[in-house]
Amino acid sequence: MHASPKIFALTLVTDHLEETESFYRRVFGLEPVFTDANSTVFQFGEVLVNILDASAVGGLFSPAVVASPGLGHRNLLTIQVDNVDLEAERLAGLGVQLNQQPTDQDWGIRTITFIDPTGQMWELSHPLVVG
């Protein structure tokens, strides 16, 4: 393993590939770097996020199984932004329902969270100004 391993790619499984691709285009303002009948890949900085249609998972997870959507959340992906409150307004304008409204966290950041069509929880954050 490298001295400091970096995450290269994340794969999120969806039951609605076209809807999820559209969501990512609108919400994150990204164009796919790869797309085929079973997946769409977006570049987030140095990390690839692969949106994979559930019907195409095949042996990728085997012998583990893909969980059904809505069974709860066990991870959170965070993107730093300049202003969480402006992002909350922008997302509302896109029809994205926030899971958590803008909140000042005890550890010094302001955050919002929302859930994408794959069931993945996303957080947008910015540091709180200490003064």
N, C-alpha and C positions, 0 to 999 in steps of 0.2 A: 504494500500500500504506500502511496505517496506520503511524504512528511505531513502535509496538510491536505487531506482529501477534500475535494470540492464536489458538490452535487452537480451532476451533468444533466440529468433529466428526471422529470417526475411524470408518471403516467396516471391519469385520472380516467376512470371508467364511466361511461355515460350510456343511458338508454335512448338518448336523443341527440345524435351527433350534429345534425344540422342546426338545431336550436342552440346547442352549446357553442358551436362555432360562431354563430351570429351574436350570441351573448358576449363572447370574448372580443369580437371585432368592435362592438358598440361600447362595452364597459372599459376595456383596456386600450382601445384605439390601435390595435395590432392587426397586421395581416399575417396569415399563416406562412411559415417557411417551408411547409410540406403539407400536402393533403392527398388522400386517396379515398377509396370507397369506405375504408374502415377507420381512418384516423385523420386528425388534423393536429399539426404541431405549431406551437407559438414559441417565440424566443422572448424570454424575460431576462434581460441582461445576459449573463453567461449560462443561464439555465433554460433548457428546453422543457416545455410543458406539452406532453402528448395527450390529446383527448382521444381515447380509444372506445369505439363502439363495443358495448357489452357482448354482442354476438360474435365479435372477433377475438375475444380474450383467449379462447382455445386453451392450449397448454401453458400459456404465459404464467398463470398463477398456480398451476397444478403442482401438488395435489390439493393446495388450498382452494377455496371457492370464493367467488366474488360476492360480497355482501349485498343485500338488497338496499336500495336507497331508503333513507328515513329511519335507520336503526340507531341514529345518534352520531355524534362527531367525535373523532379521536385525534384530529390534527387541525392545524391552522396555518395558512400561508399568509405572510405579511409583506406588504409593499409599502415603502416609505413614500410619502407625498409631501408637497409643500404646505397644504392646508386641508385638514380633514373636513372642516365644516363646508368648504367650497365643494369638495368631492361628494359630500353627502347630498348637497343640493343638485349637483350634476347627475348623480345616480338616480335621485328621485325623478328628475326630468326624463331619464331613460326608462322609468317604470321599474327600477330595481328596488325591491323591498329590503330595507336594512334589518338585519337581525339585532343589531345594537346601534342605537343613536350615538352621536358624538359624546365620548366619555373621557374624562381625565383619569388616567390610571395612576395608582400610587407610585409606580416605578418611573414616572416622569415622561410619559407619552400620552397623547390624545389619540383615540382610536374610534373607528367604526368597524362593524363586521357585516358581511352579507354572504349569502349562499348562492353558488352558481348552479346551473342545471345538472351538474354531475352529483350535487350534494356536497361539494367541497366548500368548506368555510374559508372565507378570505377576510383579511384585516387590512385596513389602510391606516397608517399612523404617521404622526409627526411629533418631534420632541416638544415638550412644554417649555416655554421660556421661563427661566428661573430669574427672579428679580426681586 
